[in-house]
């Protein structure tokens, strides 16, 4: 270490455990990216109390405007090798205002193979003042490459309890106690989803629609229409989320290219800029697909949890239900209707659908195939 190294300015406990690469893992809703950002703020903190949350360094890191903290967030289906190389190149520079150059890779499980290899090279031989903070669901090879995992210090996070989520909704967001507790109990440990369920009637309707697929699958007359409706609703939700973002990005790019002015020749973007517009459209299309899959995946997680609840009730397991509000009108009747082995196969069918969606199978076909398998298990009573 050279004189004035920022490690020397850290408390002894932190200094002894300091490394240049960290891996934050935890299920959806555990706050792994928030934890990584808070850690970045503590590393850049200018106060005598590390991580004070009030100095300029802390506030700018948490707001995403610190010049020496860079976030890699996948807009589309994956994090490309191009994104990684650009960020790694910038991170190799010396810090401008902070102690470190910090790279936060959110959703590192979406790294392409080439992107993971490019990041590995940087993690293996990091510049003296560069730190990489990776975020992934788990340390499974399916989520993070073994080579990357082995070079990171691991920080494991757990999902908050429903009572903790309810408290956050009431104290931070001002949501009434009853809807806050209900939303917390059915959110699967995800604070953001709990807030949406408590405040957004569309989110509640989407959840109900996903759960209704279990009953619809028992009849051929309703199974396929319910599957098509689920996919269509996910596509509409993705479009609503993406349209606003796309419009702002397109306007910003066109303005940067000189379109929309009042002078001669400024009504259209200059020649030779069509490639930039086309590249933006490609990125937006990829992001829209990703958002659609995320919305659909959330619905499938809800559906799998419903079958899990029925399986737990069928076996007499004393566990907290994922959908406690459906215990009497859906879960208990389903547990009485289907045998445990059939319910287990239903869970497997839903999980298989999630997997094939990640393999770029069209949602209509993937969900349709899942409904057939559910119908095979639920068509007849025990």
Phi, psi and omega in degrees: 000139180268165184298136180086009179300138182298337178299325181295341183269354181275158174302156186303314182300317180289321183299319183290333182257009185288138175217167184268000179215132183229149178235116177260122180236155178167158180292167177305131181096352181283347177082032184296320180289326177292320178297319179296319179293320178295323177295320177298321178296319179296322180293328181267353187305137182260359183272163175293333177265106185299128181075042185293332180079002184238336181289169183298321180297313181298313184292323180287325177296313183293333179272353178083018183245008180286132185291342182250011176237117184243138181250134172253110182239124181289114175282327183253213184287329185218171170259115188279163177295329179297315178301315182296314182297321180295314181291318181298320179297317179290324182288344180285348179284161176288149179301148180266314181236337183260183178281331187226158161265121185240132177244119177257116180258098177282144181053054180296345176291350179262010175294135171288167180300317179293322179295319179296321179293321179294320179291324180301317180300321180288322181291325180293323181229068184287148171300157186303327185246032178240135180232136178250129177242109182260144179235131180208159180297324182202180177267009178298143177303337177289338182256326182213135181301141182301322181295322177290316181302319185291343182256009182241148170277129189268133174236110183265131179246155177240158179288144178290159178284163181297325179293323177293319178296315179300319179298319178297316181298321181285314186280320184274318188256355177069026180276140180301156188299314185296307177295330179294315180292319178298310182299320179296324184287338183246009186272353182069027179082016183250114184296314181299318179292323178299319179296318179296317181295325182284334188244343187243112179296332178294318178297321179293321179294322179295320178297312180300322180295319179296317182290331180291344180296332180297317180283322181296330183292345182282348181231130180300328184291338182244343188299306187288325177294323178294321178295315179298321180294322179297315180294317180297318179297320178296320179294319179293320179295319179295320179296319180296321179289319187279326186303314182295317179294316181299317182298317180294319179295316181296317179298318180296317180294315182297322177295318179296329180276355176099007180279153175089001178285178182252349181281173181296130176081010182253001180293331180237159177294152182300159176296150179088000181257002181299327180298321180293320179294318180295321179295320178296317179299322178296316179295321180293322178295318178296318179295319180299319178296318180297315180297318180298317179293323179295317179297315180293322179296322178298321178295321180291324176298318177299317182294316178299321179294327178294315177295324177297318178299316180296321178296317179298316179294320181298323182270356180074024181286138179266083180229159176287129181285145177283333178233069184298334180287348180253010187301314188273324185266345181231306188296307182297314176300323179292320179296327178281333185279317187246147178286158180304321181293327177291319178296322177296319179293328176295317177299316180298324179295319180292317180295323177295321177299319177299320182293315183290332175297324177289344178266016176071020171290139181301134183306321182301317181286319182296313181290323177299317178295323178296318181297322177300315181293321177296318179298323179298326182274331189252359184294329182236152179287170179301000000 
